[in-house]
Amino acid sequence: MLIAFNKPYAVLSQFTSDGSPNRPLAEFGFPKNVYPIGRLDADSEGLILLSDETEWNARLLEPRHAHEREYWVQVERIPTAEALGELSRGVVIQERKTLPCRAWLLEPQPQTPPRDPPIRFRKNVPDCWIGLELIEGKNRQVRRMTAAIGHPTLRLLRVRIGRLLLGELPAGKWRALTPAERQLVATH
């Protein structure tokens, strides 16, 4: 079984509580014996996959498979083409250069449902949404990458894994993938 879940803000990518106010996956009624493949931080939102089939771990998580993940990132200020180019070539975070990726300004800017709680709004600092397509997923990597180019992340949504899109799946809801959708995850 392979499940797509739209993880809301303040939800852990694990079934047990960590003692924080964040909610564990156990609160969402998943079938027995599934576990998350990869993770999203509690303050990140969007597509996460769960499965009871162990082979998905290696297929989706090992960078040598170059499995794409697409993120929509709301950042402070509007990055220049040069700043986006710097992201694309890779930036040094935690003494390690990130792999090259694709970075672009989302046009048109997406209309996303509001987050609860809302993002920090600053009247004198504009924000915008950029797209990032990565094949690696180190701890808090996207946030560290945008900070490295001077554009702190305000909100982070994963919208695609492989060729599977999050689509219209509401936050906090999940569904089992069809055989055709499993193929979208498996190929890139």
PyMOL commands that set and color helices and strands:
alter all, ss='L'
color gray80, all
select helices_A, chain A and resi 25-28+55-61+63-65+81-89+141-148+179-186
alter helices_A, ss='H'
color red, helices_A
select strands_A, chain A and resi 2-7+35-37+45-51+69-76+92-93+96-97+102-105+127-134+153-161+164-165+174-176
alter strands_A, ss='S'
color yellow, strands_A
deselect
rebuild
show_as cartoon
